[in-house]
Amino acid sequence: MVMTPPPRDPARRKQDVLDRLGRETDIWVATADADGLPCLVPLWFVWHEESVWLWTRLTNPTGRNLRDGGRARLAFGDTLDVVLIDGRAEVFGAAEAPAAAVRAFLGKTGWDPREEGPPYACFRVRPHSVRAWHGESELKGRHLMRDGVWTV
């Protein structure tokens, strides 16, 4: 017999999301172009100053979609520990990327995209909503952030 653990309280869920944002290396980035063609890729990221920071080239679909559409849905790959983040994206050229965000990204990943060619761009995704749940028992209360404000 499989036992379902009791639902986590909202504060525990928020802390689990923050822990995961600090621990994980890859995050799934979903975007769409102006015609609605979806694109889904995993990218390295860092959680820094209440935003997800990631790097990709403006010449690929994800970079163009983030630049042109300004929106993204981010997720982790484990279906038993769901975290969905919807946010607005802001683009920085490699030379304009905030130094503190660059240091945080380099510190976490060990990679400096500014040294690669062709040039990469830096993207800050500011969360607008965050949802997290473990199975059906946690669907109620899964909204941890709405309109850019933590609900817990």
Helices and strands as residue ranges (DSSP letters): H 10-23, E 26-32, E 38-48, E 51-57, H 61-69, E 71-75, E 82-93, H 99-109, G 113-115, E 120-133, G 136-138, E 143-146, E 149-150
